[in-house]
Amino acid sequence: MPFAVRLMDGESLGEGIRLGIDLAGGTNMVFQVKPEEGKELTDEVMDKMVGAIAKRINPSGTSEITVRQVGRDRLEVIVPGEDPQTVNDIKRRIVALGSLEFFITVDRRYDDASMIRDAMALPTSEKRLVRTLTDDRKQVYAMWLPVYDKEKSRTDLKRMGNTVSRQVDRIRVVDGVSERQTVDEYLVLVDPPEEQVTGKYLKRAGSGIDGQTGEQMVTFAFNARGAFLFSRLTSRFQPKPGRDNRHLAICLDGSLYSAPSLNAVISDRGQITGDFSPQEIKDLTGVLNAGALEVPINRKPLSEATIDPTLGEDVRQKGVRAIFIAGGAVVVFMLFYYQFAGTVAILCLVLNLLLVLTIMMGINATFTLPGLAGLVLTIGMAVDANVLIFERMREELQRGSSLRMAIQNGFEKALTTIVDANVTTLITAVILFMIGTDQVKGFAVSLFIGIVVSMFTALYVGRVIFDVAERRGRKTLNMLSIVGNTNIDFLGKRHICGFISATMIVVGLMAFAARGDANYDIDFTGGTMVTFQLTEPAETSAVQAALAKKFESNFTVERLTLAGETEGTGSRHFRLRTTESDTEENESAANSAEERVREKVNEAFADEPSMHLLMVTMDYSAPEEFKVAEDDKSAAALINARFSGGQVSQVKLSSEVAIGTIRDMVAAAVGSIRSGDAARYGEPETFFGVEGTEGSGLGATGQQVQKFNAVTVRTTPEMSVEDFQAALASMKQTLDSSPLFDEVNTFASAVAGEMKTSAVMAIVISLLAIVAYIWFRFQKITFGLAAVAALVHDVLIVLGLMALTSWLNGTPVGDALLLNDFRINLPMVAAFLTIVGYSLNDTIVVFDRIREVRGKNPQLTAEIVNASLNQTLSRTLLTSLTTFIVVVILYWIGGEGIHGFAFCLSAGVFVGTYSSIYVASPILVWLMNRNNESPRAVSKSA
């Protein structure tokens, strides 16, 4: 249905898919909240802060910006699809205090007619718009307030028949299309600054029910100073006998939000009554609290992850390509090996992916890079259930059963194993969702939905197809067999396998200990990660040597290969990780961690003769006077009318830059112009305009980022030619001396420490939950302990392999195997938990067969275990092979964003298969017979 609805609305299928910042580009920021002394940070306070910030950065509610509480005292803001520098404006609005003000609307029956005539005569043209009336002392006594949102205007704004209003036409550009918009404005009375009632006096706002009318209402309370000012304001404007009430104008950030009727004198407490809907109540209390809250937020985010949309597009292309290739490989294998049964499995798999995408679109879930990995993993694990059923059906057919009985018994006998294996994986997915970041939660959601849907498609849809085929005349199933009837003494090799496992664990842990903090990514240590470009391909070792001059030993470098570039020993794109971070000690530093890293990277390559950072150089024309002809009524002329009489300059850039980045650089240059100790242009954005003239941005639509290599910069008449020239020169100097990073990720050490604790807790809780579930299902804790021992074995070996292979980073062997300097981050924790789930899947299949073969035998002998392992060997190898194909393809072509994730999964599939046979089963035999004299005696007595 989500697909069909979008197609009927004329949208493409891709528009219904909500992409995370790692696929669409964007920024994820976490801000620290520091309450004032004596003010407790409660959940109610944090809820108000979430609402306040959301109002500031997303006033219309139409943008896909997410604001939510993280932990006890942090706020997370997710801004998708924007280029890195455009997000700076959003950051400024987050930390700035909103402006909430209360006024009285001008009423024709009460107020001076001459004032109203003067206000109505103020200019409203595109060239000149005046909103204030001032007295002889230049003090504002009345002003026009534009309506907050005309389309969502409250009903009380439409019932003020005697208030004074006007309409102003404006031209604005939406998605590259110029359109005229009519804005309603209302005239309000303005008191002297010392008598104005503002949000700083408001303590809180809430909702309630009017005891007399039963209507919903908004309540608010002032502090002592606010109560005095508000009582004086409302007492002055009480209605006269026989006349209608005056209206109280509630203004947020310079716009009129609501104008309720003023019924009585209000002191420290008041209420706004009316025909409110629940949503209007929520919106109005939100706007009151937005201005009332003194937001104690650190200006520097604790963590900030910024990905350029171009890099996100590359990551997305590689992820989608990995899905198609992995899916194609599985399709070919299943069709070749299982033939008709393989066709059934493929139909189930296609339906599985379709349902997963549909459900995720239906619940508006975010597709992240780990989420794509979850879909790829779902392909491998969905095939697992089908293989279990097919191998059971093969056994039934080999015993001489008819196809109908083989189908029935195959599905019934595989049911318990499939449920047990998938429930344990669901446990890890739920825990991941509870502790993960936005990207990790994307993986957890896709994995959870994928597992549930794969059980439905395999057990129900597959059964229906087989039943229909059998009733239509099919008598048998043809399948290949790579593993026939075997009689391998698996337990006989337990000692040598135990020695190999112990050696691998010890060596791996020694390598892990030797690396120390280098094992952890900045998610867990704190630091900064940036992605930069060189003008020509370079070797990783050479880049590392250049950066070592400035970063000493506290950094790592890995190369990136974007789509369209040729694979080779060198690359132009590199990712730098360093421990440079914003801590409490340097919180007051003028430069942020990102700026300090930017300076060091630039200095590191400044003297390198063979390597040069890709810098954006700028040329500009001398400013000229800009004029708009009086008779020019075109859309472009109307848009640029406010710049008539100002200056214009043509700016050329050596490579394309996002339009938001260009605006920010111009604003920074204009804002840096001083008059004594103060900025000469307080709000620099109001004094200039930027229009792209050359570049791919000319054809950009929707949420695509507009990038240009040539722009026109215009200024208003208020800016002098000398200041404009100084701003352009400052902008050129900044570009000449600073690289533009495609990706920025900063983590404060405090957040990193909590992340590490959460990761450890997630793994421990997962293992405990798995022990409890297996204990419940098998009625003996020994099964759970044996399974967990194998899981711990798998995690330790993969952890050691990650440390060992990281030493090969940058070597010819490492480059050939695509080995990077793998470090533990949250996506990698997701990989470890997935390994736990996958390995357990294998182990449960073996344990279920052991329980079946053992029957009511009180003893668990080596012969029983060996027989069970031989009977399940075909299934174990086949499911491991199909899953291994998928994760290796993910590792090879899935892109750098999930490279470490895919490496852990590839190693985990191999190690998990080994441990289910040579670790879990021997430990189970030992635990079940540890009170006997020896394992040999157990074997002989059997």
FISETOR-680752 format. One record per residue (C-alpha): residue number from 1; x, y, z. Coordinates in steps of 0.5 Angstrom, whole numbers, plus 500, padded with zeros to 3 digits. Layout:
   pos     x     y     z
   NUM     X     Y     Z
...
//
This chain:
   pos     x     y     z
     1   500   500   500
     2   505   505   501
     3   508   504   495
     4   502   504   491
     5   499   511   495
     6   506   514   493
     7   505   512   485
     8   498   514   485
     9   500   521   488
    10   505   522   482
    11   511   521   487
    12   517   516   485
    13   518   510   490
    14   525   513   493
    15   521   519   495
    16   518   515   501
    17   524   512   503
    18   527   516   509
    19   535   516   509
    20   539   517   515
    21   545   522   515
    22   550   517   513
    23   546   516   506
    24   543   523   505
    25   548   527   508
    26   547   532   514
    27   549   533   521
    28   548   529   528
    29   549   534   534
    30   549   532   541
    31   549   538   546
    32   550   538   553
    33   545   542   558
    34   547   545   564
    35   542   547   569
    36   543   553   573
    37   544   553   580
    38   538   551   584
    39   534   549   578
    40   533   541   578
    41   534   538   571
    42   527   534   571
    43   524   530   565
    44   519   536   565
    45   524   541   564
    46   528   537   558
    47   521   536   555
    48   520   543   555
    49   527   544   552
    50   526   539   546
    51   520   543   544
    52   523   550   545
    53   529   548   540
    54   524   544   535
    55   520   551   535
    56   527   555   534
    57   530   551   528
    58   523   548   525
    59   518   553   526
    60   513   550   520
    61   514   543   523
    62   515   541   515
    63   523   539   516
    64   525   532   517
    65   529   535   523
    66   529   531   529
    67   530   534   536
    68   530   529   542
    69   533   527   549
    70   539   523   550
    71   540   521   557
    72   539   525   563
    73   542   532   561
    74   543   532   553
    75   539   533   547
    76   540   530   540
    77   539   534   534
    78   539   530   527
    79   539   535   521
    80   539   530   514
    81   541   532   507
    82   544   539   509
    83   551   541   507
    84   556   541   513
    85   557   549   513
    86   549   550   512
    87   548   547   519
    88   552   552   522
    89   546   557   522
    90   542   551   525
    91   547   551   531
    92   546   558   532
    93   539   558   533
    94   539   552   538
    95   544   556   543
    96   541   562   542
    97   535   564   546
    98   528   565   543
    99   525   572   543
   100   518   571   547
   101   514   578   547
   102   507   580   549
   103   503   586   546
   104   497   589   545
   105   493   589   539
   106   491   596   536
   107   484   597   536
   108   480   602   531
   109   475   603   537
   110   480   605   542
   111   486   607   539
   112   488   614   536
   113   486   614   529
   114   492   618   527
   115   497   613   529
   116   493   608   525
   117   493   612   519
   118   501   613   520
   119   502   606   520
   120   498   604   514
   121   502   609   510
   122   508   606   512
   123   512   603   505
   124   510   596   504
   125   514   595   497
   126   519   590   495
   127   524   595   495
   128   523   598   502
   129   519   595   507
   130   518   599   514
   131   514   596   520
   132   515   601   526
   133   513   607   528
   134   517   612   532
   135   517   618   536
   136   521   624   537
   137   526   620   541
   138   527   615   536
   139   523   610   541
   140   518   605   537
   141   511   606   540
   142   507   601   535
   143   510   596   530
   144   507   591   525
   145   508   584   526
   146   507   578   521
   147   503   572   522
   148   507   566   524
   149   505   562   519
   150   499   564   515
   151   497   557   513
   152   496   555   520
   153   494   561   523
   154   490   560   530
   155   482   562   529
   156   483   567   534
   157   487   571   529
   158   481   571   524
   159   476   574   529
   160   479   580   531
   161   474   584   526
   162   476   591   529
   163   484   590   530
   164   488   594   525
   165   492   589   519
   166   495   589   512
   167   497   585   507
   168   504   585   504
   169   507   581   498
   170   513   578   498
   171   517   574   493
   172   521   568   495
   173   525   562   492
   174   522   555   493
   175   526   549   490
   176   529   554   485
   177   522   557   483
   178   520   564   484
   179   513   565   488
   180   509   571   490
   181   507   570   498
   182   502   574   501
   183   503   575   509
   184   498   578   514
   185   501   583   519
   186   497   586   525
   187   499   593   528
   188   501   592   536
   189   502   597   541
   190   510   597   544
   191   511   599   551
   192   518   602   553
   193   524   597   553
   194   524   597   561
   195   516   596   561
   196   516   590   556
   197   513   583   558
   198   518   578   555
   199   519   571   556
   200   524   572   561
   201   519   573   566
   202   515   567   564
   203   516   561   569
   204   512   556   566
   205   506   554   561
   206   501   548   561
   207   494   546   559
   208   488   545   563
   209   480   545   563
   210   476   551   564
   211   472   549   570
   212   466   553   568
   213   466   552   560
   214   469   545   560
   215   474   547   555
   216   481   546   554
   217   485   552   556
   218   493   554   556
   219   495   556   563
   220   502   560   564
   221   505   563   570
   222   510   569   571
   223   516   571   576
   224   515   577   581
   225   517   582   576
   226   513   579   570
   227   507   579   575
   228   508   586   576
   229   509   588   569
   230   504   584   566
   231   498   586   571
   232   500   593   569
   233   499   592   562
   234   493   588   562
   235   490   593   567
   236   491   599   562
   237   487   595   557
   238   481   592   560
   239   475   593   556
   240   470   599   557
   241   463   597   558
   242   459   596   552
   243   465   594   548
   244   469   588   546
   245   475   586   549
   246   482   588   547
   247   487   582   544
   248   493   580   547
   249   499   579   542
   250   503   573   543
   251   510   574   539
   252   515   569   538
   253   522   571   534
   254   518   577   531
   255   512   574   529
   256   505   574   531
   257   503   567   534
   258   496   568   537
   259   492   574   540
   260   487   571   545
   261   482   576   548
   262   484   579   554
   263   478   578   559
   264   481   580   566
   265   487   583   570
   266   493   578   570
   267   498   578   575
   268   503   572   576
   269   498   567   573
   270   493   567   567
   271   490   563   562
   272   488   563   555
   273   481   560   553
   274   478   559   547
   275   476   553   542
   276   482   550   542
   277   484   543   539
   278   489   539   542
   279   494   540   537
   280   493   548   538
   281   494   547   546
   282   500   543   544
   283   503   548   539
   284   501   554   544
   285   504   552   550
   286   510   550   546
   287   511   557   543
   288   510   560   550
   289   515   555   553
   290   520   556   547
   291   521   563   549
   292   520   562   557
   293   526   557   558
   294   533   560   559
   295   536   554   555
   296   543   553   559
   297   546   549   553
   298   554   549   551
   299   555   552   545
   300   560   547   543
   301   556   540   541
   302   559   534   545
   303   559   530   539
   304   558   532   532
   305   558   528   526
   306   557   531   519
   307   557   528   512
   308   557   532   506
   309   551   529   501
   310   556   527   496
   311   560   523   500
   312   553   520   503
   313   551   519   496
   314   557   515   494
   315   556   511   501
   316   549   509   498
   317   551   507   491
   318   556   502   494
   319   551   500   499
   320   545   499   494
   321   550   495   489
   322   552   491   495
   323   545   489   496
   324   544   487   489
   325   550   483   488
   326   549   479   494
   327   542   478   493
   328   544   476   486
   329   549   471   488
   330   544   468   493
   331   539   467   488
   332   544   463   483
   333   546   459   488
   334   539   457   491
   335   537   456   484
   336   543   451   482
   337   543   447   488
   338   536   446   490
   339   532   447   483
   340   525   448   485
   341   526   448   492
   342   531   454   491
   343   525   458   486
   344   521   457   492
   345   526   460   497
   346   527   466   492
   347   520   468   492
   348   520   468   499
   349   526   472   499
   350   523   477   494
   351   517   478   498
   352   521   478   505
   353   525   484   502
   354   519   487   499
   355   515   487   506
   356   521   489   510
   357   521   496   505
   358   514   497   506
   359   514   496   513
   360   519   501   514
   361   516   506   510
   362   510   505   513
   363   513   506   520
   364   517   512   517
   365   523   508   520
   366   530   511   517
   367   534   507   513
   368   542   508   515
   369   548   505   512
   370   548   499   518
   371   541   499   516
   372   542   497   509
   373   547   492   512
   374   542   489   516
   375   538   488   510
   376   544   485   507
   377   544   480   513
   378   537   479   512
   379   538   476   506
   380   543   471   508
   381   539   469   515
   382   532   469   511
   383   536   463   507
   384   538   460   513
   385   530   458   515
   386   529   455   508
   387   535   451   508
   388   533   448   515
   389   526   446   512
   390   529   443   505
   391   535   439   509
   392   529   436   513
   393   525   435   507
   394   531   431   504
   395   532   427   510
   396   524   425   510
   397   525   423   502
   398   531   419   503
   399   527   415   508
   400   522   414   503
   401   516   418   505
   402   512   421   500
   403   513   428   498
   404   506   430   502
   405   509   427   508
   406   516   430   507
   407   513   437   506
   408   509   436   512
   409   514   433   517
   410   520   438   514
   411   516   444   516
   412   514   441   523
   413   521   439   525
   414   524   445   523
   415   519   450   526
   416   522   449   533
   417   529   450   531
   418   527   456   526
   419   523   460   532
   420   529   458   537
   421   534   461   533
   422   531   467   531
   423   528   469   538
   424   535   469   540
   425   537   474   534
   426   531   478   536
   427   534   479   543
   428   540   482   541
   429   536   487   536
   430   532   489   541
   431   538   491   546
   432   541   494   540
   433   535   499   539
   434   535   501   546
   435   543   503   547
   436   544   505   540
   437   545   511   536
   438   541   513   530
   439   545   509   525
   440   545   503   530
   441   538   503   531
   442   537   503   523
   443   541   497   523
   444   537   494   529
   445   530   496   526
   446   531   493   519
   447   534   486   523
   448   528   486   527
   449   523   487   522
   450   527   482   517
   451   527   476   522
   452   520   477   523
   453   518   477   516
   454   523   472   514
   455   520   467   519
   456   513   469   516
   457   515   468   509
   458   519   461   510
   459   514   458   515
   460   507   460   511
   461   508   463   504
   462   513   457   503
   463   509   452   506
   464   503   454   501
   465   507   454   495
   466   510   447   496
   467   503   445   498
   468   500   448   492
   469   505   445   487
   470   504   438   490
   471   497   438   489
   472   498   440   482
   473   502   434   481
   474   509   435   483
   475   512   428   486
   476   519   429   488
   477   524   434   489
   478   531   434   486
   479   537   437   490
   480   544   437   489
   481   548   434   495
   482   555   437   497
   483   555   433   503
   484   553   426   504
   485   552   421   509
   486   558   422   514
   487   561   419   520
   488   566   424   522
   489   569   423   530
   490   568   431   531
   491   569   430   539
   492   575   426   538
   493   579   432   535
   494   576   436   541
   495   583   437   544
   496   587   439   538
   497   581   444   537
   498   581   447   544
   499   589   448   543
   500   588   452   537
   501   582   456   540
   502   586   458   546
   503   592   460   542
   504   588   464   538
   505   585   467   544
   506   591   469   547
   507   595   471   541
   508   589   476   539
   509   588   478   546
   510   596   480   547
   511   595   484   540
   512   589   487   543
   513   592   489   549
   514   598   492   545
   515   594   497   541
   516   591   500   548
   517   586   505   546
   518   588   505   539
   519   583   499   539
   520   577   504   540
   521   574   509   535
   522   573   516   537
   523   566   514   539
   524   569   510   545
   525   575   515   546
   526   573   522   544
   527   576   525   539
   528   575   528   532
   529   574   525   525
   530   575   528   518
   531   575   526   511
   532   579   531   506
   533   581   530   499
   534   588   531   495
   535   589   534   488
   536   593   527   486
   537   593   520   488
   538   598   518   494
   539   600   512   498
   540   597   512   505
   541   604   511   508
   542   606   518   505
   543   600   521   508
   544   601   518   514
   545   608   521   515
   546   606   528   513
   547   600   528   518
   548   605   525   523
   549   609   532   523
   550   603   535   526
   551   599   530   530
   552   605   526   533
   553   602   519   534
   554   595   520   536
   555   592   519   530
   556   590   514   524
   557   589   515   517
   558   585   510   512
   559   584   511   505
   560   577   512   501
   561   575   510   494
   562   569   513   492
   563   565   511   486
   564   567   512   479
   565   575   512   482
   566   579   506   480
   567   582   502   485
   568   589   502   486
   569   595   503   491
   570   593   510   492
   571   587   515   493
   572   585   522   493
   573   580   521   499
   574   583   520   506
   575   579   519   513
   576   583   522   519
   577   582   520   526
   578   585   524   532
   579   584   524   539
   580   583   532   539
   581   577   534   542
   582   573   539   546
   583   574   538   553
   584   572   542   559
   585   579   544   560
   586   579   547   553
   587   571   549   553
   588   573   556   553
   589   578   556   547
   590   577   560   541
   591   577   555   536
   592   573   548   536
   593   577   541   536
   594   574   541   528
   595   578   548   527
   596   584   546   530
   597   584   539   526
   598   583   543   520
   599   589   548   521
   600   594   542   523
   601   592   538   517
   602   593   545   512
   603   600   546   516
   604   602   538   515
   605   601   539   507
   606   603   546   506
   607   611   544   505
   608   609   537   502
   609   612   538   495
   610   608   532   492
   611   602   532   496
   612   597   538   496
   613   590   539   499
   614   585   540   495
   615   583   547   496
   616   578   551   493
   617   581   558   490
   618   577   564   489
   619   577   570   484
   620   572   576   484
   621   570   582   480
   622   571   589   483
   623   564   591   486
   624   560   595   481
   625   553   599   483
   626   547   594   482
   627   541   598   479
   628   534   595   478
   629   530   598   473
   630   523   602   476
   631   519   598   470
   632   522   591   471
   633   517   587   474
   634   520   580   473
   635   521   575   478
   636   528   576   479
   637   527   584   479
   638   523   583   485
   639   527   578   489
   640   533   583   488
   641   529   590   489
   642   532   590   496
   643   539   590   493
   644   538   596   488
   645   543   602   490
   646   548   597   493
   647   554   593   490
   648   555   587   486
   649   561   582   485
   650   561   576   480
   651   565   570   484
   652   569   564   481
   653   570   558   485
   654   575   553   483
   655   571   547   484
   656   563   547   486
   657   561   549   493
   658   554   548   497
   659   550   554   496
   660   549   554   504
   661   557   554   505
   662   558   560   500
   663   553   564   504
   664   556   562   511
   665   563   564   509
   666   560   571   506
   667   556   572   513
   668   562   570   517
   669   567   575   513
   670   561   581   513
   671   560   579   521
   672   568   580   522
   673   568   587   520
   674   568   592   526
   675   566   599   528
   676   570   599   535
   677   569   593   539
   678   562   592   536
   679   560   588   529
   680   558   594   524
   681   553   589   521
   682   550   586   527
   683   546   581   523
   684   550   580   516
   685   545   575   513
   686   540   581   512
   687   546   585   508
   688   547   581   502
   689   544   576   497
   690   548   570   494
   691   545   567   487
   692   548   561   484
   693   550   562   476
   694   554   556   474
   695   554   549   477
   696   550   543   478
   697   546   546   483
   698   542   550   477
   699   538   543   476
   700   538   541   483
   701   531   540   486
   702   527   538   492
   703   532   536   498
   704   538   536   493
   705   544   540   495
   706   545   546   490
   707   553   547   489
   708   556   552   484
   709   562   554   482
   710   560   561   480
   711   556   566   484
   712   553   573   484
   713   554   576   491
   714   549   583   492
   715   549   588   498
   716   544   592   500
   717   545   600   500
   718   547   600   507
   719   554   596   506
   720   559   601   503
   721   564   599   497
   722   570   599   502
   723   567   594   507
   724   564   589   501
   725   571   589   498
   726   574   587   505
   727   569   582   506
   728   571   579   499
   729   578   579   501
   730   577   576   507
   731   573   570   504
   732   578   569   499
   733   584   569   504
   734   579   564   508
   735   579   559   502
   736   586   560   501
   737   588   557   508
   738   583   552   510
   739   581   546   507
   740   573   544   506
   741   572   537   509
   742   567   532   506
   743   566   529   513
   744   566   531   520
   745   565   527   527
   746   567   530   534
   747   566   526   540
   748   567   529   547
   749   571   524   552
   750   565   524   557
   751   560   522   551
   752   565   517   549
   753   566   514   556
   754   558   513   556
   755   558   510   550
   756   563   504   552
   757   560   503   558
   758   553   502   554
   759   557   497   549
   760   559   493   554
   761   553   493   558
   762   549   491   551
   763   554   485   550
   764   553   482   557
   765   545   483   558
   766   545   480   551
   767   549   474   553
   768   545   473   560
   769   538   474   556
   770   540   468   551
   771   542   464   557
   772   536   465   560
   773   532   463   554
   774   536   457   552
   775   535   455   559
   776   528   456   559
   777   527   452   552
   778   532   446   554
   779   530   446   561
   780   537   445   563
   781   542   451   564
   782   548   447   562
   783   545   448   554
   784   545   455   556
   785   552   455   559
   786   555   451   553
   787   552   456   548
   788   555   462   551
   789   562   459   552
   790   562   458   545
   791   559   466   544
   792   564   468   548
   793   570   464   544
   794   567   467   538
   795   567   475   540
   796   574   474   543
   797   577   471   537
   798   574   476   532
   799   576   481   537
   800   583   479   536
   801   583   478   529
   802   581   485   528
   803   587   487   532
   804   592   483   529
   805   589   485   522
   806   590   492   523
   807   597   491   524
   808   597   490   516
   809   594   496   515
   810   598   500   509
   811   602   494   507
   812   602   491   501
   813   598   485   504
   814   593   489   507
   815   592   493   501
   816   590   487   497
   817   586   484   503
   818   582   491   503
   819   585   491   511
   820   584   498   514
   821   586   500   521
   822   580   497   524
   823   577   500   531
   824   571   499   535
   825   565   503   534
   826   558   503   535
   827   557   499   528
   828   562   494   530
   829   559   493   537
   830   552   491   533
   831   557   487   529
   832   559   483   535
   833   552   482   537
   834   550   480   530
   835   556   475   531
   836   553   473   537
   837   546   472   534
   838   548   468   528
   839   553   463   532
   840   548   462   537
   841   543   460   531
   842   548   455   529
   843   549   452   536
   844   541   452   537
   845   540   447   531
   846   546   443   533
   847   543   443   540
   848   536   441   538
   849   538   435   534
   850   542   433   540
   851   536   433   544
   852   532   430   538
   853   537   424   538
   854   538   423   545
   855   531   422   546
   856   529   420   554
   857   537   417   555
   858   539   420   561
   859   546   420   559
   860   549   425   553
   861   554   421   550
   862   560   422   545
   863   556   418   540
   864   550   422   541
   865   553   428   539
   866   557   426   534
   867   551   423   530
   868   547   430   531
   869   553   433   528
   870   554   429   522
   871   546   429   521
   872   546   437   521
   873   553   438   518
   874   550   439   511
   875   545   444   513
   876   551   448   517
   877   555   448   511
   878   550   451   507
   879   547   456   511
   880   554   458   513
   881   556   458   505
   882   550   463   503
   883   551   468   509
   884   559   468   508
   885   558   470   501
   886   553   475   503
   887   558   478   508
   888   564   478   504
   889   561   481   498
   890   559   487   503
   891   566   487   505
   892   569   487   498
   893   564   492   495
   894   560   495   501
   895   564   501   502
   896   568   504   507
   897   562   506   512
   898   561   499   513
   899   568   496   512
   900   570   494   519
   901   562   492   520
   902   563   487   515
   903   570   485   516
   904   567   483   523
   905   561   479   520
   906   565   475   515
   907   570   473   521
   908   564   472   525
   909   561   467   520
   910   567   463   519
   911   569   462   527
   912   561   461   529
   913   561   455   524
   914   567   452   527
   915   565   454   534
   916   558   451   534
   917   561   444   532
   918   568   444   536
   919   567   448   542
   920   559   448   544
   921   558   441   543
   922   565   439   547
   923   563   444   552
   924   556   441   553
   925   558   434   553
   926   563   436   559
   927   558   440   563
   928   553   434   562
   929   558   429   564
   930   563   432   569
   931   561   428   575
   932   563   422   571
   933   570   419   571
   934   572   421   564
   935   569   422   557
   936   572   416   555
   937   568   412   560
   938   562   416   558
   939   564   414   551
   940   565   406   553
   941   559   406   557
   942   555   408   551
//
